[in-house]
């Protein structure tokens, strides 16, 4: 501790590394049976904004026999000092090295954080490869990126597919039984492999064809499952939700009270992985949400409540909820934000309610610049929807609008790119028509590069090359010349790497380790991303990244993630892909069943209002 206190004066933002925040859980570490390090492979500010971490941290600490602590990726200055001073990666609550814990559990939110995982294990003194661990913690992972676990198959002892609130307790119970029986490491892995949602990669071998595609997956142990089925929380209204969350000492990315109003999405956007993997939709009641909001504000003192979900304006009782929250908290100065608005469900009533307390910036995601391309991706919104929405906002005094688009979408042409600029100029015109001038208006046009993701209808398509993506970015840049419009874009090489890893197989894992050995880390931070290190890594392990990112797949090809069953069938995804090529829309499945498969996936699963 003395050494730690001495070095913290030498690094930026020392509050990242001290813990001791309001609502931090304190326990006698000697009185518990299991010590669990919840690891987030990015900085404290990013990790402390993550709702899933808050949920599982407090859920595990509800158990008297478990102490869950937090660990984040130290920034480069802190890492340098830690390595020089011989300080092992430690948990914030007790400052104990995590190499002495029972579990180190990572959440996989973004592929470009994978080198940070390796770096954190190395800094902790835990072997990077699972096969080299013996008297070490079990290193496990969950989160959306775990739905293609294969690039990290050699690193993790096991993965957890799906929602974690129930399965994590089953894993802990199995561990305590195994620990008390003094069993061998492999015996515990076999026991947890029987738990629905758990995947132990070392129990399987992958065989490849001569052309580099997958031939087959062979179980190496008797009685391990051929398919891994995800976990779903069926009774979402009564699922555990923390209302006494930790309050950071420093500003974090999302520093506000988070109220999770529903899970899943029924819209069926064909580019969106989250919309597929988090099905079915399950809502909480207004009454339950009002109770949780009251507890959150009382225990945290936050002055903003964010209604979180994949598409918050799709909540069936949104008008009632927003009016109740505004009415209850307006005199306390507590504002309301909806981080994920859909243009077509954005109403004047809701915007009026939100602006009663505080005006924040408004963000809309048309995703594509033309109606043709919006139909291809099944976005289901129109230009008229957008203009009506921004007009409503401008009339009520809003001046800051963000518009999110993607470039490189399947079937995209330069006419579609021009459509992005055309929409932005129509938004500017709308403001000028209402206010008489453009004074004070700020329109941000932001483009990300399309990444074909597993378990989406576009999982078979080729990503545009980095050269093609850059040309499209440059073209749009030339079109957006109005001073009221700011254009921001995502690094196309980072998007390329994201595609390589997200669609990768086990062989890509060797490139990830090699890139780390060459110095790659914090790849999701532009100032630290070094594509040359990755090019060298791919070359040294003899992997062609274009094979993974820029190659179209046939329906018959075995995909690295095909052994995972998330309830949405491969046939359904392919039928949606074929409809995309024809520009055909699929309606919101809150209205009628589209036959994705989730309604018959697991006993007790009910689609929204039983519409399926």
Secondary structure, 3 states (H helix, E strand, C coil): CHHHHHHHCCCCCHHHHCCCCECCCCCCHHHCCEEEEEEECCCHHHHCCCHHHHHHHHHHHCCCCEEEEEEECCCHHHHHHHHHHCCCCECCCCCCEHHHCCEEEEECCCHHHHHHHHHHHHHHCCCCCHHHCCCCCEEEEECHHHHHCHHHCCCCCEEECECHHHHHHHHHHHHHHHHHHCCCHHHHHHHHHCCCCEECHHHEEEEECCCCCEEEEEECCCCCCCCEECECCCCHHHCCCCCCCCECCCCCCCCCEEEECEECCCCCCCCCCHHHHCCCCEECCHHHHHHHHHHHHHHHCCCEEEEECCCHHHCCCHHHHHHHHHHHHHHHCCEEECCCCCHHHCCHHHHHHHCCCCCCCEEEEEECCCHHHHHHCCCCCCHHHHHHHHHHHHHCCCCEEEEEEEECCCCCCHHHHHHHHHHHHHHHHHHHHHHCCCCCCEEEEEEEECCCCCCCCCCCCCCCCHHHHHHHHHHHHHHCCCCCEEEEECCHHHHHHHHHHHCCCHHHHHHHHHHHHCCCCCCCCCCCCCHHHHHHHHHHCCCCHHHHHCCCCCCCCECCCCCEECCCCHHHHHHHHHHHHHCCCCCCCCCCCCCCCHHHCCCCCCCHHHCC
